[in-house]
Amino acid sequence: MYVRGSRIIEDFCKKHADAAEPLEQWLSAVKKAQWKMHSDLKASFPSADYVGNKRYVFDIKGNHHRIVGLVVFFEGVVEIRYVGTHAEYTKLNKTKDITTL
C-alpha cells in the first residue's frame, strides 16, 4: 500500500518516543501489504476497526496508541488522518466524528 501522511507519525514519535518502534513496525507492514478488500486488512490487523467513511482505527503498542487511517482499497492507498494516545483518541472520539478526519 502507498502511505500518505507518514509525517504525522514522525511528529507523534518526537513527543512519544516509546511509540516509535511499534509505529515503524505498523508503517512497514502497511507499506508491504496489498489489500484489495476489508478482509485483507483484517487478516493483517485483526484488531483494526472499521468506523465508517473508509476510516479504520488501528491499535498500536497494545492499544496504548491509535491511528485513524483512510483506506482506499482500489487505489492501494492508506492516508493517515490521526495518531494519538488511547486517551487522546477517546477524548477526540467524544467530541468529534472521527469519520470526518
C-alpha positions as a Markdown table, in Angstrom:
| # | Residue | x | y | z |
|---|---|---|---|---|
| 1 | Met | 0.0 | 0.0 | 0.0 |
| 2 | Tyr | 1.1 | 3.6 | -0.6 |
| 3 | Val | 1.0 | 5.5 | 2.7 |
| 4 | Arg | 0.2 | 9.3 | 2.7 |
| 5 | Gly | 0.7 | 11.4 | 5.8 |
| 6 | Ser | 3.5 | 9.5 | 7.4 |
| 7 | Arg | 4.8 | 12.8 | 8.7 |
| 8 | Ile | 2.0 | 12.7 | 11.3 |
| 9 | Ile | 3.7 | 9.6 | 12.7 |
| 10 | Glu | 7.1 | 11.3 | 12.7 |
| 11 | Asp | 5.7 | 14.2 | 14.6 |
| 12 | Phe | 3.9 | 12.0 | 17.1 |
| 13 | Cys | 7.1 | 10.0 | 17.8 |
| 14 | Lys | 9.0 | 13.2 | 18.7 |
| 15 | Lys | 6.6 | 13.6 | 21.6 |
| 16 | His | 6.2 | 9.9 | 22.4 |
| 17 | Ala | 9.5 | 8.1 | 21.9 |
| 18 | Asp | 8.0 | 4.8 | 23.2 |
| 19 | Ala | 5.7 | 4.7 | 20.2 |
| 20 | Ala | 8.5 | 5.0 | 17.6 |
| 21 | Glu | 9.2 | 1.3 | 17.2 |
| 22 | Pro | 5.6 | 0.0 | 17.2 |
| 23 | Leu | 4.6 | 2.8 | 14.7 |
| 24 | Glu | 7.5 | 2.0 | 12.4 |
| 25 | Gln | 6.5 | -1.7 | 12.5 |
| 26 | Trp | 2.9 | -0.8 | 11.6 |
| 27 | Leu | 4.1 | 1.5 | 8.8 |
| 28 | Ser | 6.4 | -1.1 | 7.4 |
| 29 | Ala | 3.7 | -3.8 | 7.4 |
| 30 | Val | 1.2 | -1.4 | 5.7 |
| 31 | Lys | 3.7 | -0.5 | 3.0 |
| 32 | Lys | 4.3 | -4.2 | 2.3 |
| 33 | Ala | 0.6 | -5.0 | 2.2 |
| 34 | Gln | -1.5 | -5.4 | -0.9 |
| 35 | Trp | -5.0 | -5.0 | 0.5 |
| 36 | Lys | -7.8 | -5.3 | -2.0 |
| 37 | Met | -10.7 | -5.5 | 0.4 |
| 38 | His | -11.7 | -5.3 | 4.1 |
| 39 | Ser | -10.9 | -9.0 | 4.8 |
| 40 | Asp | -7.3 | -8.5 | 3.6 |
| 41 | Leu | -6.8 | -5.6 | 6.0 |
| 42 | Lys | -8.3 | -7.6 | 8.8 |
| 43 | Ala | -6.0 | -10.6 | 8.1 |
| 44 | Ser | -3.1 | -8.2 | 8.6 |
| 45 | Phe | -4.5 | -6.3 | 11.6 |
| 46 | Pro | -7.3 | -8.3 | 13.2 |
| 47 | Ser | -7.9 | -5.7 | 15.9 |
| 48 | Ala | -8.4 | -2.9 | 13.4 |
| 49 | Asp | -12.0 | -1.4 | 13.5 |
| 50 | Tyr | -13.9 | 0.0 | 10.5 |
| 51 | Val | -15.6 | 3.1 | 11.8 |
| 52 | Gly | -17.2 | 4.3 | 8.5 |
| 53 | Asn | -16.4 | 6.6 | 5.6 |
| 54 | Lys | -13.4 | 4.4 | 4.6 |
| 55 | Arg | -11.8 | 5.1 | 8.0 |
| 56 | Tyr | -10.1 | 2.4 | 10.1 |
| 57 | Val | -8.8 | 2.6 | 13.6 |
| 58 | Phe | -5.6 | 0.7 | 14.3 |
| 59 | Asp | -4.4 | -0.2 | 17.8 |
| 60 | Ile | -0.7 | 0.3 | 18.3 |
| 61 | Lys | 1.5 | -1.0 | 21.1 |
| 62 | Gly | -1.1 | -3.0 | 22.9 |
| 63 | Asn | -3.8 | -0.3 | 22.4 |
| 64 | His | -1.7 | 2.4 | 24.0 |
| 65 | His | -1.8 | 4.4 | 20.8 |
| 66 | Arg | -4.3 | 4.7 | 17.9 |
| 67 | Ile | -4.0 | 5.5 | 14.2 |
| 68 | Val | -7.0 | 6.6 | 12.2 |
| 69 | Gly | -6.4 | 5.9 | 8.5 |
| 70 | Leu | -8.5 | 6.4 | 5.4 |
| 71 | Val | -8.1 | 3.3 | 3.3 |
| 72 | Val | -8.9 | 3.3 | -0.4 |
| 73 | Phe | -8.5 | -0.3 | -1.5 |
| 74 | Phe | -8.9 | 0.2 | -5.2 |
| 75 | Glu | -6.2 | 2.8 | -5.3 |
| 76 | Gly | -3.9 | 0.9 | -2.8 |
| 77 | Val | -3.6 | 3.9 | -0.5 |
| 78 | Val | -3.7 | 4.4 | 3.2 |
| 79 | Glu | -3.9 | 8.1 | 4.3 |
| 80 | Ile | -3.0 | 8.6 | 7.9 |
| 81 | Arg | -5.5 | 11.1 | 9.4 |
| 82 | Tyr | -4.7 | 10.9 | 13.1 |
| 83 | Val | -2.2 | 9.4 | 15.5 |
| 84 | Gly | -2.7 | 9.7 | 19.3 |
| 85 | Thr | -2.6 | 8.0 | 22.6 |
| 86 | His | -5.6 | 5.9 | 23.6 |
| 87 | Ala | -6.7 | 8.7 | 26.0 |
| 88 | Glu | -6.3 | 11.4 | 23.3 |
| 89 | Tyr | -8.3 | 9.3 | 20.9 |
| 90 | Thr | -11.1 | 8.6 | 23.4 |
| 91 | Lys | -11.4 | 12.4 | 24.1 |
| 92 | Leu | -11.4 | 13.2 | 20.4 |
| 93 | Asn | -14.0 | 10.5 | 19.7 |
| 94 | Lys | -16.3 | 12.0 | 22.3 |
| 95 | Thr | -16.1 | 15.5 | 20.8 |
| 96 | Lys | -15.7 | 14.8 | 17.0 |
| 97 | Asp | -17.0 | 12.4 | 14.4 |
| 98 | Ile | -13.8 | 10.5 | 13.6 |
| 99 | Thr | -15.2 | 9.5 | 10.2 |
| 100 | Thr | -14.7 | 13.1 | 9.1 |
| 101 | Leu | -11.0 | 13.2 | 9.9 |
